[in-house]
Amino acid sequence: MPSQKSFRTKQKLARAQKQNRPIPQWIRLRTGNTIRMPQGNSTKTTIPPRRFHFRLYKVEMNHYRTSANPIELLTN
């Protein structure tokens, strides 16, 4: 991945980093320690089960580039 990222790529990576955190303890107390984790087979999102490790799971980045001409990329 390039060191100079676009703002859109940086936003997507920042959101994934914020979502990757443990469950707060007050939720464990509120629910009686019965917490259902996402299974990761949803059709809308690609959620890995439980927390994701940065080397095992990769954030899905969709690149919509169809041509290598930078002027065409700016006009779209």
The first five atom37 places (N, CA, C, CB, O) and aatype in JSON, in Angstrom:
{
  "aatype": [12, 14, 15, 5, 11, 15, 13, 1, 16, 11, 5, 11, 10, 0, 1, 0, 5, 11, 5, 2, 1, 14, 9, 14, 5, 17, 9, 1, 10, 1, 16, 7, 2, 16, 9, 1, 12, 14, 5, 7, 2, 15, 16, 11, 16, 16, 9, 14, 14, 1, 1, 13, 8, 13, 1, 10, 18, 11, 19, 6, 12, 2, 8, 18, 1, 16, 15, 0, 2, 14, 9, 6, 10, 10, 16, 2],
  "atom_mask": [
    [1, 1, 1, 1, 1],
    [1, 1, 1, 1, 1],
    [1, 1, 1, 1, 1],
    [1, 1, 1, 1, 1],
    [1, 1, 1, 1, 1],
    [1, 1, 1, 1, 1],
    [1, 1, 1, 1, 1],
    [1, 1, 1, 1, 1],
    [1, 1, 1, 1, 1],
    [1, 1, 1, 1, 1],
    [1, 1, 1, 1, 1],
    [1, 1, 1, 1, 1],
    [1, 1, 1, 1, 1],
    [1, 1, 1, 1, 1],
    [1, 1, 1, 1, 1],
    [1, 1, 1, 1, 1],
    [1, 1, 1, 1, 1],
    [1, 1, 1, 1, 1],
    [1, 1, 1, 1, 1],
    [1, 1, 1, 1, 1],
    [1, 1, 1, 1, 1],
    [1, 1, 1, 1, 1],
    [1, 1, 1, 1, 1],
    [1, 1, 1, 1, 1],
    [1, 1, 1, 1, 1],
    [1, 1, 1, 1, 1],
    [1, 1, 1, 1, 1],
    [1, 1, 1, 1, 1],
    [1, 1, 1, 1, 1],
    [1, 1, 1, 1, 1],
    [1, 1, 1, 1, 1],
    [1, 1, 1, 0, 1],
    [1, 1, 1, 1, 1],
    [1, 1, 1, 1, 1],
    [1, 1, 1, 1, 1],
    [1, 1, 1, 1, 1],
    [1, 1, 1, 1, 1],
    [1, 1, 1, 1, 1],
    [1, 1, 1, 1, 1],
    [1, 1, 1, 0, 1],
    [1, 1, 1, 1, 1],
    [1, 1, 1, 1, 1],
    [1, 1, 1, 1, 1],
    [1, 1, 1, 1, 1],
    [1, 1, 1, 1, 1],
    [1, 1, 1, 1, 1],
    [1, 1, 1, 1, 1],
    [1, 1, 1, 1, 1],
    [1, 1, 1, 1, 1],
    [1, 1, 1, 1, 1],
    [1, 1, 1, 1, 1],
    [1, 1, 1, 1, 1],
    [1, 1, 1, 1, 1],
    [1, 1, 1, 1, 1],
    [1, 1, 1, 1, 1],
    [1, 1, 1, 1, 1],
    [1, 1, 1, 1, 1],
    [1, 1, 1, 1, 1],
    [1, 1, 1, 1, 1],
    [1, 1, 1, 1, 1],
    [1, 1, 1, 1, 1],
    [1, 1, 1, 1, 1],
    [1, 1, 1, 1, 1],
    [1, 1, 1, 1, 1],
    [1, 1, 1, 1, 1],
    [1, 1, 1, 1, 1],
    [1, 1, 1, 1, 1],
    [1, 1, 1, 1, 1],
    [1, 1, 1, 1, 1],
    [1, 1, 1, 1, 1],
    [1, 1, 1, 1, 1],
    [1, 1, 1, 1, 1],
    [1, 1, 1, 1, 1],
    [1, 1, 1, 1, 1],
    [1, 1, 1, 1, 1],
    [1, 1, 1, 1, 1]
  ],
  "atom_positions": [
    [[0.85, -1.17, 0.0], [0.0, 0.0, 0.0], [0.89, 1.24, 0.0], [-0.96, 0.0, 1.22], [1.88, 1.28, 0.73]],
    [[0.56, 2.23, -0.79], [1.41, 3.42, -0.85], [1.36, 4.21, 0.45], [0.99, 4.3, -2.02], [0.37, 4.19, 1.18]],
    [[2.46, 4.9, 0.71], [2.5, 5.69, 1.94], [1.63, 6.93, 1.83], [3.94, 6.09, 2.27], [1.13, 7.43, 2.84]],
    [[1.43, 7.45, 0.62], [0.55, 8.59, 0.42], [-0.81, 8.07, -0.04], [1.15, 9.61, -0.62], [-0.99, 7.71, -1.21]],
    [[-1.76, 8.03, 0.89], [-3.08, 7.48, 0.6], [-4.04, 8.6, 0.24], [-3.61, 6.67, 1.81], [-3.84, 9.75, 0.62]],
    [[-5.07, 8.26, -0.49], [-6.12, 9.23, -0.75], [-6.94, 9.4, 0.53], [-7.01, 8.79, -1.95], [-6.89, 8.56, 1.43]],
    [[-7.7, 10.47, 0.58], [-8.5, 10.74, 1.78], [-9.57, 9.67, 1.98], [-9.15, 12.12, 1.69], [-9.87, 9.29, 3.11]],
    [[-10.13, 9.19, 0.89], [-11.16, 8.15, 0.97], [-10.6, 6.85, 1.55], [-11.76, 7.89, -0.43], [-11.24, 6.21, 2.38]],
    [[-9.4, 6.47, 1.11], [-8.76, 5.27, 1.63], [-8.45, 5.44, 3.11], [-7.49, 4.95, 0.85], [-8.63, 4.52, 3.9]],
    [[-7.98, 6.62, 3.47], [-7.64, 6.89, 4.87], [-8.88, 6.83, 5.76], [-6.95, 8.25, 5.0], [-8.81, 6.34, 6.88]],
    [[-10.01, 7.34, 5.26], [-11.26, 7.28, 6.02], [-11.69, 5.83, 6.26], [-12.36, 8.03, 5.29], [-12.11, 5.48, 7.36]],
    [[-11.58, 5.01, 5.23], [-12.0, 3.61, 5.34], [-11.13, 2.86, 6.33], [-11.95, 2.93, 3.96], [-11.64, 2.07, 7.13]],
    [[-9.83, 3.09, 6.29], [-8.93, 2.43, 7.23], [-9.16, 2.92, 8.66], [-7.47, 2.66, 6.81], [-9.07, 2.13, 9.6]],
    [[-9.44, 4.2, 8.83], [-9.69, 4.75, 10.16], [-10.97, 4.17, 10.76], [-9.76, 6.28, 10.12], [-11.02, 3.89, 11.95]],
    [[-11.99, 4.01, 9.93], [-13.25, 3.43, 10.43], [-13.04, 1.98, 10.87], [-14.34, 3.5, 9.34], [-13.56, 1.57, 11.91]],
    [[-12.29, 1.21, 10.09], [-12.03, -0.17, 10.45], [-11.2, -0.25, 11.73], [-11.31, -0.89, 9.31], [-11.38, -1.17, 12.53]],
    [[-10.29, 0.7, 11.91], [-9.47, 0.69, 13.11], [-10.3, 1.03, 14.34], [-8.31, 1.68, 12.96], [-10.07, 0.48, 15.42]],
    [[-11.27, 1.95, 14.19], [-12.12, 2.31, 15.33], [-13.07, 1.18, 15.71], [-12.91, 3.57, 15.01], [-13.43, 1.04, 16.88]],
    [[-13.5, 0.38, 14.72], [-14.42, -0.72, 15.01], [-13.73, -1.89, 15.67], [-15.09, -1.17, 13.73], [-14.38, -2.71, 16.31]],
    [[-12.42, -1.99, 15.54], [-11.68, -3.12, 16.05], [-11.3, -2.85, 17.51], [-10.42, -3.4, 15.2], [-10.17, -2.45, 17.8]],
    [[-12.23, -3.07, 18.4], [-11.97, -2.86, 19.82], [-12.77, -3.87, 20.62], [-12.32, -1.41, 20.24], [-13.76, -4.41, 20.12]],
    [[-12.37, -4.14, 21.85], [-13.12, -5.1, 22.65], [-14.48, -4.56, 23.07], [-12.32, -5.48, 23.89], [-14.74, -3.36, 23.01]],
    [[-15.35, -5.48, 23.47], [-16.69, -5.11, 23.93], [-16.57, -4.44, 25.29], [-17.63, -6.36, 24.0], [-15.86, -4.95, 26.16]],
    [[-17.25, -3.31, 25.52], [-17.19, -2.66, 26.83], [-17.74, -3.55, 27.93], [-17.96, -1.34, 26.79], [-18.65, -4.35, 27.72]],
    [[-17.17, -3.41, 29.12], [-17.56, -4.27, 30.23], [-18.99, -3.99, 30.7], [-16.59, -4.08, 31.4], [-19.65, -4.9, 31.2]],
    [[-19.47, -2.76, 30.54], [-20.82, -2.47, 30.99], [-21.86, -3.19, 30.14], [-21.08, -0.96, 30.97], [-22.97, -3.45, 30.61]],
    [[-21.52, -3.52, 28.89], [-22.44, -4.3, 28.06], [-22.5, -5.73, 28.56], [-22.01, -4.26, 26.57], [-23.56, -6.36, 28.54]],
    [[-21.36, -6.26, 29.0], [-21.36, -7.62, 29.59], [-22.25, -7.67, 30.83], [-19.93, -8.05, 29.95], [-22.97, -8.65, 31.04]],
    [[-22.2, -6.62, 31.64], [-23.05, -6.58, 32.84], [-24.52, -6.44, 32.47], [-22.62, -5.43, 33.76], [-25.38, -7.08, 33.07]],
    [[-24.81, -5.61, 31.48], [-26.19, -5.35, 31.1], [-26.85, -6.58, 30.49], [-26.26, -4.19, 30.12], [-28.02, -6.85, 30.75]],
    [[-26.11, -7.33, 29.68], [-26.7, -8.46, 28.98], [-26.53, -9.78, 29.71], [-26.09, -8.58, 27.61], [-26.95, -10.82, 29.21]],
    [[-25.93, -9.75, 30.89], [-25.73, -11.01, 31.61], [-24.68, -11.9, 30.95], [0.0, 0.0, 0.0], [-24.77, -13.12, 31.02]],
    [[-23.7, -11.28, 30.32], [-22.57, -11.97, 29.68], [-23.0, -12.86, 28.52], [-21.82, -12.8, 30.7], [-22.28, -13.79, 28.16]],
    [[-24.18, -12.6, 27.92], [-24.58, -13.33, 26.72], [-24.49, -12.35, 25.55], [-26.04, -13.93, 26.86], [-25.39, -11.56, 25.32]],
    [[-23.4, -12.43, 24.84], [-23.14, -11.51, 23.74], [-23.03, -12.31, 22.47], [-21.85, -10.67, 23.99], [-22.24, -13.25, 22.38]],
    [[-23.82, -11.94, 21.49], [-23.78, -12.63, 20.19], [-22.85, -11.86, 19.27], [-25.21, -12.76, 19.56], [-23.02, -10.66, 19.06]],
    [[-21.87, -12.56, 18.74], [-20.9, -11.93, 17.85], [-21.35, -12.1, 16.41], [-19.48, -12.53, 18.07], [-22.01, -13.09, 16.09]],
    [[-21.0, -11.18, 15.52], [-21.34, -11.35, 14.11], [-20.59, -12.53, 13.51], [-21.03, -10.08, 13.31], [-19.45, -12.8, 13.88]],
    [[-21.24, -13.24, 12.6], [-20.64, -14.44, 12.03], [-19.81, -14.16, 10.79], [-21.71, -15.42, 11.7], [-19.01, -15.01, 10.4]],
    [[-19.97, -13.01, 10.18], [-19.14, -12.67, 9.04], [-19.67, -13.16, 7.71], [0.0, 0.0, 0.0], [-19.0, -12.98, 6.69]],
    [[-20.85, -13.79, 7.68], [-21.38, -14.27, 6.41], [-22.57, -13.45, 5.95], [-21.77, -15.74, 6.53], [-23.41, -13.93, 5.19]],
    [[-22.66, -12.21, 6.41], [-23.73, -11.33, 5.99], [-23.51, -10.88, 4.55], [-23.83, -10.11, 6.93], [-22.38, -10.78, 4.09]],
    [[-24.6, -10.62, 3.85], [-24.47, -10.18, 2.46], [-24.18, -8.69, 2.36], [-25.73, -10.52, 1.68], [-23.64, -8.25, 1.34]],
    [[-24.53, -7.91, 3.38], [-24.33, -6.46, 3.3], [-22.89, -6.07, 3.62], [-25.29, -5.75, 4.25], [-22.3, -5.26, 2.91]],
    [[-22.34, -6.63, 4.67], [-20.99, -6.23, 5.08], [-20.1, -7.45, 5.2], [-21.04, -5.47, 6.42], [-20.58, -8.59, 5.28]],
    [[-18.83, -7.21, 5.2], [-17.88, -8.29, 5.4], [-17.29, -8.13, 6.79], [-16.75, -8.29, 4.29], [-16.22, -7.53, 6.95]],
    [[-17.97, -8.66, 7.78], [-17.53, -8.55, 9.16], [-16.83, -9.85, 9.55], [-18.72, -8.24, 10.12], [-17.45, -10.91, 9.52]],
    [[-15.57, -9.78, 9.9], [-14.94, -11.01, 10.37], [-15.45, -11.37, 11.75], [-13.4, -10.86, 10.39], [-15.85, -10.48, 12.5]],
    [[-15.46, -12.64, 12.13], [-15.94, -13.0, 13.45], [-15.02, -12.45, 14.53], [-16.05, -14.52, 13.58], [-13.8, -12.58, 14.45]],
    [[-15.6, -11.84, 15.53], [-14.9, -11.24, 16.66], [-13.93, -10.15, 16.2], [-14.16, -12.31, 17.45], [-14.13, -9.56, 15.14]],
    [[-12.91, -9.88, 16.96], [-11.96, -8.85, 16.57], [-11.05, -9.37, 15.49], [-11.15, -8.36, 17.78], [-10.74, -10.57, 15.44]],
    [[-10.61, -8.49, 14.62], [-9.76, -8.95, 13.54], [-8.3, -8.58, 13.79], [-10.23, -8.38, 12.2], [-8.0, -7.49, 14.28]],
    [[-7.43, -9.49, 13.45], [-6.0, -9.28, 13.6], [-5.48, -8.6, 12.34], [-5.26, -10.62, 13.86], [-5.92, -8.91, 11.24]],
    [[-4.55, -7.68, 12.51], [-4.15, -6.86, 11.36], [-3.38, -7.65, 10.32], [-3.32, -5.7, 11.82], [-3.31, -7.22, 9.17]],
    [[-2.82, -8.79, 10.66], [-2.12, -9.59, 9.66], [-3.0, -10.7, 9.09], [-0.86, -10.19, 10.26], [-2.74, -11.19, 7.99]],
    [[-4.04, -11.09, 9.81], [-4.87, -12.19, 9.35], [-6.02, -11.72, 8.48], [-5.41, -12.96, 10.53], [-6.37, -12.38, 7.5]],
    [[-6.62, -10.58, 8.82], [-7.76, -10.07, 8.06], [-7.36, -8.77, 7.39], [-8.99, -9.86, 8.98], [-6.72, -7.91, 8.0]],
    [[-7.74, -8.61, 6.15], [-7.45, -7.39, 5.42], [-8.74, -6.61, 5.23], [-6.78, -7.7, 4.05], [-9.79, -7.2, 4.95]],
    [[-8.67, -5.31, 5.38], [-9.82, -4.45, 5.15], [-10.09, -4.44, 3.65], [-9.59, -3.0, 5.7], [-9.18, -4.24, 2.85]],
    [[-11.34, -4.66, 3.28], [-11.69, -4.73, 1.87], [-11.71, -3.33, 1.28], [-13.06, -5.43, 1.66], [-12.51, -2.49, 1.68]],
    [[-10.83, -3.1, 0.34], [-10.74, -1.8, -0.32], [-11.16, -1.98, -1.77], [-9.3, -1.21, -0.21], [-10.53, -2.73, -2.51]],
    [[-12.21, -1.29, -2.16], [-12.69, -1.37, -3.54], [-12.09, -0.22, -4.33], [-14.24, -1.32, -3.6], [-12.29, 0.95, -4.01]],
    [[-11.36, -0.56, -5.36], [-10.77, 0.45, -6.23], [-11.54, 0.45, -7.53], [-9.24, 0.17, -6.47], [-11.66, -0.58, -8.2]],
    [[-12.07, 1.6, -7.89], [-12.92, 1.7, -9.06], [-12.18, 2.28, -10.26], [-14.13, 2.55, -8.74], [-12.81, 2.83, -11.17]],
    [[-10.89, 2.17, -10.28], [-10.12, 2.71, -11.39], [-10.31, 1.84, -12.62], [-8.63, 2.82, -11.03], [-10.13, 0.63, -12.57]],
    [[-10.67, 2.49, -13.7], [-10.84, 1.74, -14.94], [-9.75, 2.08, -15.94], [-12.2, 2.03, -15.55], [-9.5, 1.3, -16.86]],
    [[-9.1, 3.22, -15.78], [-8.01, 3.57, -16.69], [-6.87, 4.17, -15.89], [-8.5, 4.56, -17.8], [-7.06, 4.61, -14.75]],
    [[-5.7, 4.19, -16.49], [-4.53, 4.71, -15.8], [-4.28, 6.17, -16.12], [-3.31, 3.89, -16.18], [-3.31, 6.75, -15.62]],
    [[-5.12, 6.79, -16.92], [-4.94, 8.18, -17.28], [-5.4, 9.06, -16.12], [-5.73, 8.52, -18.58], [-6.58, 9.02, -15.77]],
    [[-4.51, 9.87, -15.51], [-4.9, 10.66, -14.34], [-5.93, 11.74, -14.65], [-3.69, 11.3, -13.73], [-6.7, 12.12, -13.76]],
    [[-5.97, 12.25, -15.86], [-6.95, 13.28, -16.21], [-8.35, 12.68, -16.24], [-6.61, 13.93, -17.57], [-9.31, 13.33, -15.82]],
    [[-8.48, 11.47, -16.73], [-9.79, 10.81, -16.73], [-10.24, 10.48, -15.31], [-9.74, 9.53, -17.57], [-11.43, 10.5, -15.03]],
    [[-9.29, 10.19, -14.43], [-9.66, 9.88, -13.05], [-10.19, 11.13, -12.34], [-8.46, 9.32, -12.29], [-11.08, 11.02, -11.5]],
    [[-9.65, 12.3, -12.67], [-10.1, 13.53, -12.03], [-11.47, 13.97, -12.53], [-9.1, 14.63, -12.26], [-12.22, 14.59, -11.78]],
    [[-11.8, 13.67, -13.77], [-13.07, 14.13, -14.32], [-14.23, 13.25, -13.9], [-12.99, 14.18, -15.82], [-15.38, 13.69, -13.99]],
    [[-14.0, 12.04, -13.45], [-15.1, 11.13, -13.07], [-15.6, 11.44, -11.7], [-14.66, 9.7, -13.13], [-16.52, 10.77, -11.23]]
  ]
}
